[in-house]
Amino acid sequence: MMFAVSDAQFGLVYNVLSFSFASMAATTLFLWMRIPAVKDCYATALIISGEVTFIAAYHYLRIFNSWVDAYEYKPNTSGEVENPVLTGVPFNDAYRYMDWLLTVPLLLIEIVFVMKLSDEETKKKATTLGVASGLMICNGYPGELIVEGNLSVRWFFWAFSLCPFTYVVYELLVGMSASTNAESDPVVKSLIQRSQYWTVISWLTYPVVYTFPMLGLHGANAITAIQVGYCVSDIISKCGVGIVIYCVTDAKSKSGKEGALLPQ
């Protein structure tokens, strides 16, 4: 549904989307340029981390363009700033869910790849977490389309998507705790735990943003709050976690080099 927005609301979403695109693009550039600095066995995690922000940057550019196309300012000679008007071109927020469908599984896989797991365990965890996160995204999208009217449908899909969401959170905090505790280097262990906690905390913001229309926000206010809220969540969960993953790979690479220099 399209709603008329004020100049302030249009400008806020415009600037936040622009900032999000710049953040994703800059993080991608940094992560990929640092690949030669880590050991080959950890390069895959860094490559995937850069792919997450690269895909997100592309979709944020599409979301930004769609937002701009949905509204326009009419020429005026009064000298006062007027509110934009709808152009009739629908705002395509589905780009965001297409982004999540690709990046959320990759985000979890990059965490799995820096943990001390066997090849079989890595494959199993990456597959189960990837499937669960995909289901979470698919379950939530139908409810996202409803921002007014019968919001019980939105509540249903919110609760439905929380089922795989809860499983993913459990795996990050409990299911992989043994692997995290197996890290001998306390710095590496701390960084991995930070990536897990950071991911969980940032992910907890998504269900909250999803409930904005159910908590009393309507029309343009709901759309503005949702767009800004998801942008903030994405920056934390993708750029923030991506930098933490780099710190883990960097610390593990340095630890390996120091171990190799010790006398045998």
Stockholm file with secondary structure:
# STOCKHOLM 1.0

chainA/1-264         MMFAVSDAQFGLVYNVLSFSFASMAATTLFLWMRIPAVKDCYATALIISGEVTFIAAYHYLRIFNSWVDAYEYKPNTSGEVENPVLTGVPFNDAYRYMDWLLTVPLLLIEIVFVMKLSDEETKKKATTLGVASGLMICNGYPGELIVEGNLSVRWFFWAFSLCPFTYVVYELLVGMSASTNAESDPVVKSLIQRSQYWTVISWLTYPVVYTFPMLGLHGANAITAIQVGYCVSDIISKCGVGIVIYCVTDAKSKSGKEGALLPQ
#=GR chainA/1-264 SS CCCCCCHHHHHHHHHHHHHHHHHHHHHHHHHHHTGGGSCHHHHHHHHHHHHHHHHHHHHHHHHHHHHHHHEECCCCSSSSCCCCEECSCCCCTHHHHHHHHHHHHHHHHHHHHTSCCCHHHHHHHHHHHHHHHHHHHHHHHHHHTCCSSCTHHHHHHHHHHHHHHHHHHHIIIIITHHHHHTCSCHHHHHHHHHHHHHHHHHHHHHHHHHTGGGGTCCHHHHHHHHHHHHHHHHIIIIIIHHHHHHHHHHHHHHHHHHHHHSCC
#=GC SS_cons         CCCCCCHHHHHHHHHHHHHHHHHHHHHHHHHHHTGGGSCHHHHHHHHHHHHHHHHHHHHHHHHHHHHHHHEECCCCSSSSCCCCEECSCCCCTHHHHHHHHHHHHHHHHHHHHTSCCCHHHHHHHHHHHHHHHHHHHHHHHHHHTCCSSCTHHHHHHHHHHHHHHHHHHHIIIIITHHHHHTCSCHHHHHHHHHHHHHHHHHHHHHHHHHTGGGGTCCHHHHHHHHHHHHHHHHIIIIIIHHHHHHHHHHHHHHHHHHHHHSCC
//
